[in-house]
């Protein structure tokens, strides 16, 4: 079974967001150096987005759950931000959940699990 186009779009978005958000934060570290633990945490979140995106494209079922957890984390941390950011992250979470848990994606990810290749 071919990878559904919406899954491809979500996977690529996760890769791009992971790469660009990590780069942005690393550049921001120069102006406002964080604690070592904060810097590692911020970079880890970006790396997790890239990992989720790459493995979504490879059809790994666990990657869709990682992507949804990543998005849920962003909804949770957006609670302290302006309401627009919270609404944006919540809407993306709902959209990604619809795509990654939908019938077409479910069939694609389950098919990959049952293939012995």
N, C-alpha and C positions, 0 to 999 in steps of 0.2 A: 504494500500500500504506500502510495506517495504521501509525503508530509503535507498536511493541509496548509494552505497559504496563510491563514491567520496565525497558526503556530509559528511559521517562519517569521512573520512580521514581529510577533512578540519576542521570539528568540533574538532576532537582530536588535530590537529595541533594548533588550536587557544588556546585550553586549555593549552597545553604544553608550547607554546610560552608565554602565559600570566603568567603562574606560574614561569617558569625559568627566563624570563626577569625581572620580579618583584624581584625575589630572587637575581639575579645578581646585579641589581641596588641598592637594600638595602645593600648588602655587599659593593658595591662601595661607598655608602654614608659614610662608616667609614673612608675611605681614603680621600675622597673629599666631605665633608658635604655640601649639597645644602641648598638653602633657604627653609623654611618651605613650601612655595607655590610650589616650583619646586618639592620637594619630594612628596607632595600630588598629583601633576599632573602626575608625572611619575608612581606612584603606581596606580592611577586611570586608566591610559591607560592599564596597565597590567590587572587590574580587569575587564575592559571592554572586553578585549580579552577572558578572562575566561568565562564571562557571554555570550558573543557571541557564543563561542564554545559549552557551555552547552545547550543553547537554540536552537542552530542548531541541536543538537542531539535529541532534543525533538520536532523538527518539527515546531518551531515557525517562521512564515514568517518574522517578524520584525528582527529576529536575523541575517538573511542573509544580510539585509540592514546594520545592525550595523557592521557586519564583513567586508562588502565592504567599509563602511565609515572609519573603523579602518585602513584598508589597504591603502585607499586613503590618509589618514592622514600621514601614514608612507612614502608614495611616496612624499608627499609635504615636509616633514621635511628632506627627503634625498636629496633634491635639493642642500643643503649646504654641503653635504658630497662628498666624492670621487664618480666619475661617476659610478663606479662598483656597489656601494650600491644603487644608484638611479635606475640603470638598473635592479638589482635584485628585488627591491621592485616593480618596474613597471611591471616586468614579472610575479611576484606572483599575483599582482592585476589583471592582464589580465587573468591568469589561474583561479584564484578564481572566477572572474566574469563569466567566461565561465562555470565553474562548478555550481555555485550557481544560475545563471540565465538561465541555459540550460533547455531544455524541460523536462527532467526527474526530475530535482530538482523543477522546477516550478510546475509540477503535484503533487509532494510530498508535497510541502508547501501549495499549494491551497487545497489539499485533507484534510490536517490537519485543515485548517480554516473552512471547511464546516462540519466537524464531530461534532455533538453535545456533544460527550463524554467529 
